[in-house]
Amino acid sequence: MQEIRFKIMKAIYAEMRANPEGYGFPEWELPRLVGEDYKFDLLYLIEKGWVKRQFGYLRLTAEGIDEIEKNSGGRKWQT
């Protein structure tokens, strides 16, 4: 998985693990995390069906969770 996409999904995953009933990861935090050039990669993740955007927040879909866990190399994700 491309590095920026992986970072985006990892950040959303960590937020959802820490606060499963929350809104998700705030999209306005992405430039701080991955730099200003993230929009193409975010659009890809949304079109792929791995990420959903709602009211400025990002959440992983079930397919997105499966994908990030599959690409974790078997390590446990930490929040």
MDAnalysis code that builds the backbone (N, CA, C; Angstrom):
import MDAnalysis as mda
import numpy as np

u = mda.Universe.empty(237, n_residues=79, atom_resindex=np.repeat(np.arange(79), 3), trajectory=True)
u.add_TopologyAttr("name", ["N", "CA", "C"] * 79)
u.add_TopologyAttr("resid", np.arange(1, 80))
u.add_TopologyAttr("resname", ["MET", "GLN", "GLU", "ILE", "ARG", "PHE", "LYS", "ILE", "MET", "LYS", "ALA", "ILE", "TYR", "ALA", "GLU", "MET", "ARG", "ALA", "ASN", "PRO", "GLU", "GLY", "TYR", "GLY", "PHE", "PRO", "GLU", "TRP", "GLU", "LEU", "PRO", "ARG", "LEU", "VAL", "GLY", "GLU", "ASP", "TYR", "LYS", "PHE", "ASP", "LEU", "LEU", "TYR", "LEU", "ILE", "GLU", "LYS", "GLY", "TRP", "VAL", "LYS", "ARG", "GLN", "PHE", "GLY", "TYR", "LEU", "ARG", "LEU", "THR", "ALA", "GLU", "GLY", "ILE", "ASP", "GLU", "ILE", "GLU", "LYS", "ASN", "SER", "GLY", "GLY", "ARG", "LYS", "TRP", "GLN", "THR"])
u.atoms.positions = np.array([
    [0.854, -1.173, 0.000],
    [0.000, 0.000, 0.000],
    [0.900, 1.236, 0.000],
    [0.542, 2.216, -0.767],
    [1.317, 3.448, -0.890],
    [1.433, 4.121, 0.480],
    [2.582, 4.731, 0.772],
    [2.911, 5.222, 2.110],
    [1.914, 6.252, 2.663],
    [1.523, 7.239, 1.862],
    [0.585, 8.257, 2.353],
    [-0.764, 7.623, 2.662],
    [-1.230, 6.749, 1.805],
    [-2.519, 6.082, 2.052],
    [-2.458, 5.255, 3.322],
    [-1.352, 4.576, 3.518],
    [-1.175, 3.764, 4.719],
    [-1.200, 4.647, 5.969],
    [-0.514, 5.785, 5.931],
    [-0.502, 6.709, 7.075],
    [-1.895, 7.234, 7.378],
    [-2.637, 7.587, 6.328],
    [-4.003, 8.081, 6.515],
    [-4.862, 7.007, 7.180],
    [-4.813, 5.808, 6.639],
    [-5.643, 4.725, 7.183],
    [-5.214, 4.364, 8.601],
    [-3.925, 4.374, 8.857],
    [-3.417, 4.052, 10.186],
    [-3.902, 5.078, 11.221],
    [-3.891, 6.360, 10.851],
    [-4.366, 7.411, 11.763],
    [-5.857, 7.267, 12.049],
    [-6.638, 6.976, 11.017],
    [-8.073, 6.783, 11.212],
    [-8.326, 5.562, 12.077],
    [-7.599, 4.490, 11.809],
    [-7.735, 3.250, 12.583],
    [-7.440, 3.505, 14.060],
    [-6.348, 4.205, 14.343],
    [-5.967, 4.479, 15.730],
    [-7.041, 5.299, 16.436],
    [-7.581, 6.294, 15.741],
    [-8.645, 7.124, 16.329],
    [-9.896, 6.297, 16.606],
    [-10.259, 5.437, 15.681],
    [-11.455, 4.616, 15.859],
    [-11.271, 3.589, 16.977],
    [-10.063, 3.055, 17.121],
    [-9.794, 2.110, 18.220],
    [-9.882, 2.823, 19.570],
    [-9.370, 4.041, 19.624],
    [-9.366, 4.804, 20.873],
    [-10.762, 5.308, 21.237],
    [-11.562, 5.616, 20.226],
    [-12.880, 6.187, 20.460],
    [-13.865, 5.631, 19.431],
    [-14.283, 4.368, 19.574],
    [-15.089, 3.708, 18.542],
    [-16.444, 4.367, 18.266],
    [-16.992, 5.062, 19.235],
    [-18.293, 5.699, 19.020],
    [-18.171, 7.178, 18.677],
    [-16.936, 7.652, 18.514],
    [-16.707, 9.057, 18.172],
    [-16.973, 9.324, 16.699],
    [-16.716, 10.550, 16.302],
    [-16.949, 10.966, 14.919],
    [-15.942, 10.366, 13.955],
    [-14.742, 10.111, 14.415],
    [-13.674, 9.620, 13.549],
    [-12.493, 10.557, 13.589],
    [-11.635, 10.445, 12.596],
    [-10.429, 11.274, 12.519],
    [-10.764, 12.581, 11.813],
    [-10.423, 13.725, 12.415],
    [-10.728, 15.007, 11.768],
    [-9.876, 15.226, 10.515],
    [-10.546, 15.449, 9.406],
    [-9.834, 15.600, 8.130],
    [-8.857, 16.768, 8.159],
    [-9.158, 17.819, 8.899],
    [-8.273, 18.988, 8.929],
    [-6.932, 18.689, 9.597],
    [-6.784, 17.538, 10.226],
    [-5.509, 17.143, 10.822],
    [-4.578, 16.453, 9.812],
    [-5.098, 16.084, 8.651],
    [-4.283, 15.350, 7.674],
    [-3.053, 16.122, 7.186],
    [-3.136, 17.417, 6.878],
    [-1.924, 18.105, 6.419],
    [-0.788, 18.041, 7.442],
    [-1.108, 18.128, 8.710],
    [-0.093, 18.028, 9.762],
    [0.526, 16.636, 9.778],
    [-0.277, 15.647, 9.495],
    [0.161, 14.255, 9.561],
    [0.951, 13.816, 8.329],
    [0.449, 14.129, 7.147],
    [1.046, 13.601, 5.914],
    [1.490, 14.681, 4.924],
    [1.328, 15.938, 5.272],
    [1.696, 17.014, 4.358],
    [0.483, 17.488, 3.561],
    [0.695, 18.525, 2.807],
    [-0.403, 19.165, 2.072],
    [-0.890, 18.359, 0.867],
    [-0.094, 17.469, 0.362],
    [-0.423, 16.752, -0.876],
    [-1.056, 15.397, -0.574],
    [-2.235, 15.412, 0.029],
    [-2.897, 14.175, 0.437],
    [-4.238, 13.950, -0.260],
    [-4.764, 14.953, -0.943],
    [-6.143, 14.882, -1.438],
    [-6.362, 13.766, -2.453],
    [-5.404, 13.554, -3.348],
    [-5.548, 12.470, -4.319],
    [-5.630, 11.120, -3.603],
    [-4.753, 10.931, -2.620],
    [-4.725, 9.660, -1.896],
    [-5.991, 9.455, -1.080],
    [-6.505, 10.518, -0.467],
    [-7.758, 10.404, 0.280],
    [-8.904, 10.070, -0.665],
    [-8.958, 10.730, -1.810],
    [-10.002, 10.434, -2.789],
    [-9.933, 8.974, -3.230],
    [-8.736, 8.476, -3.450],
    [-8.562, 7.077, -3.818],
    [-9.161, 6.160, -2.740],
    [-8.832, 6.430, -1.477],
    [-9.335, 5.593, -0.377],
    [-10.855, 5.645, -0.275],
    [-11.421, 6.811, -0.529],
    [-12.878, 6.952, -0.502],
    [-13.501, 6.189, -1.666],
    [-12.957, 6.374, -2.870],
    [-13.488, 5.683, -4.049],
    [-13.330, 4.165, -3.943],
    [-12.284, 3.729, -3.292],
    [-12.047, 2.300, -3.103],
    [-13.050, 1.702, -2.115],
    [-13.685, 2.562, -1.317],
    [-14.670, 2.100, -0.336],
    [-14.052, 1.755, 1.005],
    [-12.826, 2.200, 1.246],
    [-12.142, 1.890, 2.494],
    [-12.325, 2.980, 3.533],
    [-12.629, 4.211, 3.081],
    [-12.793, 5.355, 3.978],
    [-14.099, 6.061, 3.630],
    [-14.787, 6.535, 4.674],
    [-15.987, 7.355, 4.490],
    [-15.729, 8.721, 5.103],
    [-16.245, 9.752, 4.453],
    [-16.116, 11.130, 4.946],
    [-17.511, 11.623, 5.332],
    [-17.603, 12.190, 6.531],
    [-18.877, 12.751, 6.955],
    [-18.625, 13.930, 7.884],
    [-19.128, 15.082, 7.500],
    [-19.036, 16.304, 8.316],
    [-17.601, 16.651, 8.703],
    [-16.655, 16.420, 7.801],
    [-15.263, 16.769, 8.054],
    [-14.475, 15.726, 8.828],
    [-15.093, 14.587, 9.087],
    [-14.420, 13.497, 9.806],
    [-14.312, 12.289, 8.891],
    [-13.288, 11.480, 9.149],
    [-13.020, 10.292, 8.339],
    [-13.144, 9.054, 9.196],
    [-13.809, 8.032, 8.649],
    [-13.941, 6.748, 9.327],
    [-13.617, 5.635, 8.340],
    [-13.056, 4.561, 8.836],
    [-12.811, 3.389, 7.996],
    [-14.099, 2.585, 7.869],
    [-14.294, 2.014, 6.701],
    [-15.369, 1.046, 6.519],
    [-14.860, -0.311, 7.017],
    [-15.737, -1.295, 7.053],
    [-15.306, -2.647, 7.443],
    [-14.214, -3.139, 6.493],
    [-14.372, -2.840, 5.200],
    [-13.351, -3.238, 4.227],
    [-12.027, -2.524, 4.492],
    [-12.102, -1.269, 4.900],
    [-10.897, -0.516, 5.225],
    [-10.175, -1.083, 6.437],
    [-10.947, -1.488, 7.435],
    [-10.351, -2.111, 8.620],
    [-9.658, -3.412, 8.234],
    [-10.330, -4.227, 7.432],
    [-9.713, -5.471, 6.972],
    [-8.409, -5.197, 6.226],
    [-8.408, -4.182, 5.370],
    [-7.231, -3.862, 4.565],
    [-6.070, -3.399, 5.438],
    [-6.325, -2.519, 6.386],
    [-5.239, -2.023, 7.229],
    [-4.695, -3.132, 8.119],
    [-5.559, -4.013, 8.601],
    [-5.087, -5.129, 9.426],
    [-4.311, -6.141, 8.586],
    [-4.733, -6.342, 7.351],
    [-4.023, -7.250, 6.447],
    [-2.624, -6.721, 6.143],
    [-2.502, -5.401, 5.992],
    [-1.229, -4.779, 5.639],
    [-0.375, -4.423, 6.849],
    [-0.800, -4.824, 8.022],
    [-0.039, -4.488, 9.227],
    [1.122, -5.444, 9.444],
    [1.238, -6.459, 8.625],
    [2.314, -7.426, 8.776],
    [2.160, -8.289, 10.006],
    [0.913, -8.425, 10.472],
    [0.658, -9.288, 11.623],
    [0.876, -8.623, 12.962],
    [1.390, -7.390, 12.975],
    [1.612, -6.732, 14.272],
    [0.293, -6.163, 14.799],
    [0.186, -6.054, 16.082],
    [-1.000, -5.473, 16.704],
    [-0.964, -3.961, 16.542],
    [-2.089, -3.382, 16.227],
    [-2.176, -1.934, 16.106],
    [-2.345, -1.344, 17.477],
    [-1.641, -0.260, 17.714],
    [-1.709, 0.409, 19.004],
    [-2.336, 1.780, 18.817],
    [-3.064, 2.187, 19.822],
    [-3.702, 3.507, 19.786],
    [-2.864, 4.499, 20.533],
])
